[in-house]
Amino acid sequence: SERMNLPLRVAETVEQDVERYRRHRAGLPLLAAGLSVEDLAGQAMPDASPGKWHLGHTSWFFEAMILARAPGYAPVDERLQTLLNSYYEALGQRVARSERGLMTRPSLDEVMDYRREIDRRMEARLLAGLADAQERYLFELGLNHEQQHQELFLMDLLNLMARSPLDPAAYEHEPRFGPMECPKGGWVPLEGGLTPIGAGEDGFAFDNEKPTHPVWLEPFSLAADLVTNQDWIAFINDGGYRRAELWLSDGWAQVKAEGWNAPLYWREESEGWSAMTLAGRRPIDPSAPVRHVSFYEADAYARWAGRRLPTQAEWEVAAGLDPSRFSNLGNAVWQWTASAYLPYPGFRTTPGTAAEYNGKFMANQMVLRGGAFATPEGHARLSYRNFYYPHQRWMFAGVRLAADRASAEAPDTHEAFRQEMIEGLSRREKALSPKWFYDAEGSRLFEDITQLPEYYPTRQEAGLLRRVMREWAQRFGRHAVLVQV
């Protein structure tokens, strides 16, 4: 009845708002379906949160940011204002993140009841129409916040499952929001110059993506593909975790303190490396992008490979100019950059309580770009700035290399030989390309060798082919053409 009294265009907007709200809010309950109460209550480390808390907090966010703006608003449950507040100082007391797993009350049923009540109130608010531009932004912020927590839910759940000696599978197959793309190969060169980066005013963007501003880039190249597990195994086998010269000082201290010798969740078995996934422990797929590596590891690998990490501006400009030249820009792993998480020139926080969303974390963290397999569809964009501390590894983070133009276009032959040697001899079945054994003169000599009486394979193959040629031609049919080369 409320919608019947609205102008047509406004009514269409209201319908769209309700539909989008329902669609975004359906994600977390779907991920939680089939998990046990215990699965949703556990907390494996201080940086993670229980699944039950994610389900409640995302509901609290809509209540605190939008519903509570109404004069005289009465909260659904006063107790939850403390239990579900994440880090908003302006909204009062909160439970420390490291202690969220100790909160056995409210129960999961009570959290889901709270979620349903918030949904009822939010849909009524949307049907009445959002009050102003600020409320419209907060609504979009809430939807994007919901999507962020869908990925966080999976990160934290995997960390919890990995703590069990049973190597339990949370799902039959890992939840994935987009298919993997085939490798493109090679490097994508960019001319550099003065170019804008950052989000404009069209569409939603977090405040930390703004404003658009110019940056100067020297000519560079960005790898078309992500670093793979096979690449990383070569790094491990070459002593990557034992060579201090490859690491930043803080990174090397972390390696020694934590005993790192591989990405998080990897384990060396008698048959080779395995990794814990949301579908249980699985053998490493050599061709898959490496994930669960820290900034320190990404930086050390880049140094070992004779390359470097891209800056956030390089990544954004390269991906924006021609995304078709890259594989898996936003559907495999977030990609570390060499850029510190700092405010852009002219940065302004979102007015009101949401001012605490991004700005106060702009210290001691590094920027990641792209998106992961667990990033909900439509959530990421080229200007998106994800950020984590350089030692953290439980997120779905990987590596895409960059290089100064000269080093990417004309790679050092000795370095290329070294890399292929490491890769080929690291395999279970050793292999090395013949190209490293023959130059032009070597190729000419090989052709001469095939003419010697002692070298029979070529002549034997040709003789066999002549003997069976007529029979094979009949088998192939009347329109077949058999050519002897």
C-alpha positions as CSV (number, residue, x, y, z in Angstrom):
1,S,0.0,0.0,0.0
2,E,2.9,2.4,0.7
3,R,4.3,1.7,-2.8
4,M,0.9,2.5,-4.4
5,N,1.2,6.1,-3.2
6,L,4.7,6.7,-4.7
7,P,5.5,8.1,-8.1
8,L,6.3,5.4,-10.7
9,R,10.1,6.2,-10.9
10,V,10.4,6.3,-7.1
11,A,8.4,3.0,-6.8
12,E,10.8,1.4,-9.3
13,T,13.8,2.5,-7.2
14,V,12.1,1.2,-4.0
15,E,11.5,-2.2,-5.7
16,Q,15.2,-2.3,-6.8
17,D,16.4,-1.4,-3.3
18,V,14.4,-4.2,-1.7
19,E,15.5,-6.7,-4.3
20,R,19.2,-5.8,-4.0
21,Y,18.9,-5.8,-0.2
22,R,17.4,-9.3,-0.1
23,R,19.9,-10.6,-2.6
24,H,22.9,-9.3,-0.7
25,R,21.6,-10.5,2.6
26,A,20.9,-14.0,1.4
27,G,24.7,-14.6,0.9
28,L,25.9,-15.2,4.5
29,P,23.0,-17.5,5.5
30,L,23.7,-19.6,2.4
31,L,27.3,-19.9,3.3
32,A,26.4,-20.9,6.9
33,A,23.8,-23.5,5.8
34,G,25.0,-27.0,6.6
35,L,27.7,-25.9,9.1
36,S,27.3,-26.9,12.7
37,V,26.6,-24.6,15.6
38,E,30.1,-25.4,16.7
39,D,31.6,-24.5,13.3
40,L,29.9,-21.1,13.6
41,A,31.0,-20.4,17.2
42,G,34.7,-21.2,17.0
43,Q,37.5,-18.6,16.7
44,A,40.9,-19.8,15.7
45,M,43.0,-16.7,16.1
46,P,42.6,-13.0,17.2
47,D,42.4,-11.7,13.6
48,A,39.5,-14.0,12.8
49,S,35.9,-13.9,14.0
50,P,33.3,-16.6,14.6
51,G,30.8,-17.2,11.8
52,K,28.0,-16.4,14.2
53,W,29.5,-13.0,14.9
54,H,29.6,-12.2,11.1
55,L,25.9,-13.1,10.8
56,G,25.1,-10.8,13.7
57,H,27.5,-7.9,13.0
58,T,26.4,-7.3,9.4
59,S,22.8,-7.0,10.7
60,W,23.9,-4.6,13.5
61,F,25.6,-2.5,10.8
62,F,22.3,-1.7,9.1
63,E,20.7,-1.0,12.5
64,A,23.5,1.3,13.7
65,M,24.1,3.1,10.4
66,I,20.6,3.5,9.0
67,L,17.8,2.4,11.3
68,A,19.1,4.3,14.3
69,R,19.0,7.6,12.4
70,A,15.3,7.7,12.9
71,P,14.3,9.9,15.9
72,G,13.4,7.9,19.0
73,Y,14.6,4.6,17.4
74,A,14.5,1.7,19.9
75,P,17.2,-1.0,19.2
76,V,16.1,-4.6,18.8
77,D,18.3,-5.7,21.7
78,E,20.4,-3.3,23.7
79,R,22.9,-6.1,24.6
80,L,23.8,-6.6,21.0
81,Q,25.0,-3.0,20.6
82,T,28.2,-4.0,22.5
83,L,28.6,-7.6,21.4
84,L,28.3,-6.8,17.7
85,N,30.1,-3.5,17.4
86,S,33.4,-4.1,15.6
87,Y,35.6,-1.0,16.0
88,Y,33.4,2.1,16.1
89,E,34.5,4.2,19.1
90,A,31.6,6.6,18.5
91,L,29.1,3.9,19.1
92,G,30.3,3.0,22.6
93,Q,31.8,-0.1,24.2
94,R,32.6,-3.3,22.3
95,V,34.0,-6.8,22.9
96,A,37.7,-7.1,21.8
97,R,38.0,-9.0,18.5
98,S,40.2,-11.6,20.2
99,E,37.4,-12.4,22.6
100,R,34.5,-12.8,20.2
101,G,34.8,-16.5,20.3
102,L,34.2,-16.5,24.1
103,M,30.7,-15.0,23.7
104,T,28.5,-18.1,23.8
105,R,25.5,-15.9,24.2
106,P,23.4,-15.0,22.3
107,S,22.8,-18.3,20.8
108,L,22.9,-18.9,17.0
109,D,19.1,-19.1,17.0
110,E,18.9,-15.7,18.7
111,V,21.4,-14.2,16.3
112,M,19.3,-15.5,13.3
113,D,16.1,-14.1,15.0
114,Y,17.9,-10.8,15.3
115,R,18.9,-10.9,11.6
116,R,15.4,-11.6,10.5
117,E,14.0,-8.7,12.6
118,I,16.6,-6.3,11.1
119,D,15.6,-7.5,7.7
120,R,12.0,-6.8,8.4
121,R,12.8,-3.3,9.7
122,M,15.1,-2.5,6.8
123,E,12.6,-3.6,4.2
124,A,10.0,-1.4,5.8
125,R,12.5,1.5,5.8
126,L,13.3,0.9,2.1
127,L,9.6,0.7,1.1
128,A,9.1,4.1,2.7
129,G,12.0,5.5,0.6
130,L,15.5,6.4,1.8
131,A,15.5,9.9,3.4
132,D,18.4,11.6,1.7
133,A,21.7,11.3,-0.3
134,Q,23.6,10.4,2.9
135,E,21.2,7.6,3.7
136,R,21.5,6.4,0.1
137,Y,25.3,6.2,0.5
138,L,25.0,4.4,3.8
139,F,22.6,1.9,2.2
140,E,25.2,1.2,-0.6
141,L,27.9,1.0,2.1
142,G,25.9,-1.5,4.0
143,L,25.4,-3.7,0.9
144,N,29.2,-3.6,0.2
145,H,29.9,-4.2,3.9
146,E,27.7,-7.3,3.7
147,Q,29.7,-8.6,0.7
148,Q,33.0,-8.0,2.5
149,H,31.9,-10.1,5.3
150,Q,30.9,-13.0,3.0
151,E,34.6,-13.2,2.0
152,L,35.8,-12.7,5.6
153,F,33.4,-15.5,6.7
154,L,35.1,-17.9,4.4
155,M,38.6,-16.7,5.3
156,D,37.9,-17.2,9.0
157,L,36.2,-20.5,8.5
158,L,39.1,-21.9,6.6
159,N,41.5,-20.8,9.4
160,L,39.3,-22.6,11.9
161,M,39.1,-25.8,9.8
162,A,42.9,-25.7,9.3
163,R,43.4,-25.9,13.1
164,S,41.8,-29.4,13.3
165,P,44.0,-32.5,12.9
166,L,41.0,-34.0,11.1
167,D,41.5,-31.7,8.1
168,P,37.7,-31.3,7.8
169,A,36.0,-30.0,4.7
170,A,33.6,-27.1,5.3
171,Y,32.0,-27.7,1.9
172,E,32.1,-30.4,-0.8
173,H,33.5,-27.9,-3.2
174,E,35.0,-24.5,-2.4
175,P,32.5,-21.7,-2.9
176,R,33.5,-19.7,-5.9
177,F,31.9,-16.6,-7.4
178,G,33.6,-16.8,-10.8
179,P,35.4,-19.3,-13.1
180,M,39.2,-19.4,-13.3
181,E,40.7,-18.1,-16.6
182,C,43.4,-19.7,-18.6
183,P,46.9,-18.2,-18.5
184,K,47.7,-15.6,-21.2
185,G,51.5,-15.8,-20.9
186,G,54.1,-13.1,-21.1
187,W,54.2,-9.5,-20.0
188,V,52.0,-6.5,-20.8
189,P,54.1,-3.3,-21.5
190,L,52.8,0.1,-20.5
191,E,54.3,3.5,-21.6
192,G,53.7,5.2,-18.3
193,G,53.4,9.0,-18.1
194,L,50.9,11.2,-16.2
195,T,47.6,9.4,-15.7
196,P,44.7,9.6,-13.3
197,I,43.8,6.9,-10.7
198,G,41.1,6.6,-8.1
199,A,37.4,6.4,-8.2
200,G,35.2,9.1,-9.7
201,E,31.8,10.3,-8.6
202,D,29.8,7.8,-10.7
203,G,28.7,4.7,-8.9
204,F,29.6,3.5,-5.4
205,A,33.2,3.6,-4.0
206,F,34.6,3.5,-0.6
207,D,36.0,6.8,0.7
208,N,39.6,5.4,0.6
209,E,39.3,5.1,-3.2
210,K,38.8,8.8,-3.7
211,P,39.5,11.3,-5.0
212,T,40.7,10.9,-8.6
213,H,44.2,12.3,-8.8
214,P,47.1,12.2,-11.3
215,V,50.2,10.1,-10.8
216,W,53.4,9.8,-12.8
217,L,54.5,6.4,-14.0
218,E,57.7,5.4,-15.6
219,P,57.5,2.8,-18.4
220,F,56.8,-0.7,-16.9
221,S,55.4,-4.1,-17.6
222,L,52.9,-6.2,-15.6
223,A,52.8,-10.0,-15.8
224,A,49.9,-11.3,-17.7
225,D,49.4,-14.1,-15.2
226,L,49.6,-14.7,-11.5
227,V,52.4,-16.5,-9.8
228,T,51.5,-20.2,-9.6
229,N,52.0,-23.0,-7.0
230,Q,54.6,-24.5,-9.3
231,D,56.5,-21.2,-9.4
232,W,56.4,-21.1,-5.6
233,I,57.7,-24.6,-5.2
234,A,60.7,-23.6,-7.2
235,F,61.2,-20.7,-4.8
236,I,61.0,-23.1,-1.9
237,N,63.4,-25.6,-3.4
238,D,65.9,-22.9,-4.1
239,G,66.0,-22.1,-0.4
240,G,63.7,-19.1,-0.6
241,Y,62.7,-19.4,3.0
242,R,66.3,-19.9,4.1
243,R,68.0,-17.0,2.3
244,A,68.1,-13.9,4.4
245,E,69.3,-11.8,1.4
246,L,65.9,-12.1,-0.2
247,W,63.9,-10.7,2.7
248,L,63.1,-7.4,4.2
249,S,64.4,-7.2,7.8
250,D,61.0,-7.4,9.4
251,G,60.0,-10.2,7.0
252,W,63.1,-12.3,7.9
253,A,62.4,-11.8,11.6
254,Q,58.8,-13.1,10.9
255,V,60.2,-16.1,9.0
256,K,62.4,-17.1,12.0
257,A,59.8,-16.3,14.7
258,E,57.0,-18.2,13.0
259,G,59.1,-21.0,11.3
260,W,57.7,-20.2,7.9
261,N,58.9,-22.6,5.2
262,A,55.9,-22.5,2.8
263,P,52.6,-20.6,2.3
264,L,50.0,-20.8,5.1
265,Y,48.1,-24.2,5.1
266,W,50.8,-26.0,3.1
267,R,52.1,-29.3,4.3
268,E,54.8,-31.4,2.7
269,E,53.7,-35.0,2.3
270,S,55.5,-38.1,1.1
271,E,53.7,-37.6,-2.3
272,G,54.4,-33.9,-2.4
273,W,52.9,-30.7,-1.1
274,S,49.2,-30.4,0.0
275,A,47.2,-27.5,1.2
276,M,44.2,-27.0,3.4
277,T,41.2,-25.6,1.5
278,L,37.5,-25.0,2.2
279,A,36.9,-28.5,0.7
280,G,39.4,-30.2,3.0
281,R,43.1,-30.9,2.5
282,R,44.0,-31.4,-1.2
283,P,47.2,-32.0,-3.2
284,I,48.7,-28.8,-4.5
285,D,47.6,-28.0,-8.1
286,P,50.8,-26.8,-9.7
287,S,49.1,-24.6,-12.2
288,A,46.8,-22.8,-9.7
289,P,47.7,-19.3,-8.4
290,V,49.6,-19.5,-5.1
291,R,47.5,-18.1,-2.2
292,H,47.8,-17.4,1.5
293,V,51.1,-15.6,1.3
294,S,52.0,-12.4,3.2
295,F,53.4,-9.2,1.7
296,Y,56.8,-10.2,3.1
297,E,56.7,-13.5,1.2
298,A,55.4,-11.8,-2.0
299,D,58.3,-9.3,-1.8
300,A,60.9,-12.0,-1.2
301,Y,59.6,-14.0,-4.1
302,A,59.7,-11.0,-6.4
303,R,63.3,-10.4,-5.5
304,W,64.2,-14.0,-6.0
305,A,62.6,-13.9,-9.5
306,G,64.5,-10.8,-10.5
307,R,61.3,-8.8,-10.6
308,R,59.3,-6.6,-8.2
309,L,55.7,-6.0,-7.0
310,P,53.7,-3.4,-8.9
311,T,52.6,-0.2,-7.2
312,Q,48.9,0.2,-6.8
313,A,48.9,2.9,-9.5
314,E,50.7,0.6,-11.9
315,W,48.2,-2.2,-11.2
316,E,45.1,0.1,-11.7
317,V,46.4,1.7,-14.9
318,A,47.5,-1.5,-16.5
319,A,44.3,-3.4,-15.6
320,G,42.1,-0.5,-16.8
321,L,43.7,0.0,-20.2
322,D,43.2,-3.5,-21.5
323,P,41.9,-6.1,-19.0
324,S,41.6,-8.7,-21.7
325,R,45.4,-9.1,-21.8
326,F,45.5,-10.4,-18.2
327,S,44.2,-13.5,-16.6
328,N,42.4,-13.6,-13.3
329,L,42.6,-10.0,-12.5
330,G,39.8,-10.2,-9.9
331,N,38.6,-13.8,-9.5
332,A,41.5,-15.8,-8.0
333,V,43.5,-14.0,-5.4
334,W,44.0,-10.5,-4.1
335,Q,47.3,-9.2,-5.4
336,W,49.9,-7.6,-3.2
337,T,51.3,-4.2,-4.3
338,A,54.4,-2.3,-3.2
339,S,52.2,0.6,-2.0
340,A,51.6,1.5,1.6
341,Y,48.0,2.0,2.6
342,L,47.9,5.8,2.9
343,P,45.3,8.5,2.1
344,Y,45.1,9.8,-1.4
345,P,45.7,13.6,-1.9
346,G,42.5,15.3,-0.9
347,F,41.1,12.3,0.9
348,R,38.0,12.9,3.1
349,T,36.3,10.4,5.4
350,T,32.6,9.7,5.0
351,P,30.6,12.1,7.2
352,G,29.1,10.7,10.4
353,T,29.7,7.4,12.2
354,A,31.0,5.8,9.0
355,A,34.0,8.1,9.1
356,E,35.7,5.3,11.1
357,Y,35.2,2.8,8.2
358,N,38.6,3.2,6.5
359,G,40.6,6.3,7.4
360,K,41.8,5.4,10.9
361,F,43.6,2.3,9.5
362,M,45.9,4.2,7.2
363,A,49.2,3.2,8.9
364,N,51.5,0.2,8.7
365,Q,49.4,-1.7,6.2
366,M,49.9,-2.5,2.5
367,V,47.5,-2.3,-0.4
368,L,46.2,-5.3,-2.4
369,R,44.3,-5.0,-5.7
370,G,42.0,-7.2,-7.8
371,G,39.7,-9.7,-6.1
372,A,39.6,-13.4,-5.0
373,F,37.6,-16.4,-5.9
374,A,35.6,-15.7,-2.7
375,T,34.9,-12.1,-3.5
376,P,31.2,-11.7,-4.3
377,E,30.4,-11.0,-7.9
378,G,30.3,-7.3,-8.6
379,H,31.9,-6.2,-5.4
380,A,35.5,-5.5,-6.6
381,R,36.5,-2.8,-9.1
382,L,39.7,-1.4,-10.6
383,S,40.0,1.4,-8.0
384,Y,39.3,-0.9,-5.0
385,R,41.9,-0.7,-2.3
386,N,42.0,-3.8,0.0
387,F,44.6,-3.6,2.8
388,Y,46.3,-5.9,5.3
389,Y,49.3,-5.9,7.6
390,P,52.4,-7.2,5.8
391,H,52.7,-10.3,8.0
392,Q,49.1,-11.5,7.6
393,R,48.5,-14.7,5.5
394,W,45.0,-16.1,6.2
395,M,43.3,-14.0,3.5
396,F,43.1,-15.1,-0.1
397,A,46.2,-13.2,-1.2
398,G,48.7,-14.0,-4.0
399,V,51.2,-12.3,-6.4
400,R,51.3,-10.7,-9.8
401,L,54.8,-9.5,-10.7
402,A,55.9,-6.2,-12.3
403,A,59.1,-5.1,-13.9
404,D,60.8,-2.0,-15.3
405,R,60.3,-2.0,-19.0
406,A,63.9,-2.9,-19.9
407,S,64.0,-6.0,-17.7
408,A,60.7,-7.3,-18.8
409,E,61.3,-6.8,-22.6
410,A,64.8,-8.1,-22.6
411,P,65.2,-10.6,-19.8
412,D,68.6,-11.8,-18.8
413,T,69.3,-15.1,-20.7
414,H,71.3,-16.4,-17.7
415,E,68.4,-15.6,-15.3
416,A,65.9,-17.2,-17.7
417,F,68.1,-20.4,-17.9
418,R,68.3,-20.4,-14.1
419,Q,64.6,-20.2,-13.6
420,E,63.8,-22.9,-16.1
421,M,66.5,-25.1,-14.6
422,I,65.0,-24.7,-11.1
423,E,61.4,-25.3,-12.4
424,G,62.3,-28.3,-14.5
425,L,64.5,-30.0,-12.0
426,S,62.0,-29.4,-9.2
427,R,59.4,-31.6,-10.9
428,R,58.9,-35.2,-9.9
429,E,59.8,-36.1,-13.5
430,K,62.8,-34.0,-14.3
431,A,62.6,-32.0,-17.6
432,L,64.6,-29.3,-19.3
433,S,63.9,-27.7,-22.7
434,P,66.2,-28.7,-25.5
435,K,66.6,-25.0,-26.5
436,W,69.2,-24.6,-23.8
437,F,71.4,-27.3,-25.5
438,Y,71.4,-26.0,-29.1
439,D,72.2,-22.6,-30.5
440,A,72.1,-22.0,-34.3
441,E,75.4,-23.8,-34.8
442,G,74.3,-26.7,-32.6
443,S,71.1,-27.1,-34.6
444,R,73.1,-27.3,-37.9
445,L,75.4,-29.9,-36.4
446,F,72.3,-31.9,-35.3
447,E,71.0,-32.0,-38.9
448,D,74.5,-33.3,-40.0
449,I,74.4,-35.9,-37.3
450,T,71.1,-37.3,-38.6
451,Q,72.8,-38.2,-41.9
452,L,75.5,-40.4,-40.3
453,P,75.1,-44.2,-40.6
454,E,75.1,-44.5,-36.9
455,Y,72.0,-42.2,-36.5
456,Y,69.2,-44.5,-37.7
457,P,66.0,-43.2,-36.0
458,T,65.0,-40.7,-38.7
459,R,65.7,-43.2,-41.6
460,Q,63.9,-46.0,-39.7
461,E,60.8,-43.9,-39.1
462,A,60.7,-42.9,-42.8
463,G,61.0,-46.5,-43.9
464,L,58.2,-47.7,-41.6
465,L,56.0,-44.9,-42.9
466,R,56.5,-46.0,-46.5
467,R,55.6,-49.6,-45.6
468,V,52.3,-48.7,-43.9
469,M,51.4,-45.7,-46.0
470,R,48.9,-47.4,-48.4
471,E,47.2,-49.3,-45.6
472,W,46.8,-46.2,-43.4
473,A,45.5,-44.1,-46.4
474,Q,42.7,-46.7,-46.9
475,R,41.8,-46.6,-43.2
476,F,41.5,-42.8,-43.2
477,G,39.1,-42.8,-46.2
478,R,39.0,-41.7,-49.8
479,H,39.4,-38.0,-49.0
480,A,42.4,-38.4,-46.7
481,V,45.8,-37.0,-47.7
482,L,48.9,-38.5,-46.2
483,V,52.0,-36.3,-46.4
484,Q,55.5,-37.5,-45.6
485,V,57.8,-34.8,-44.3
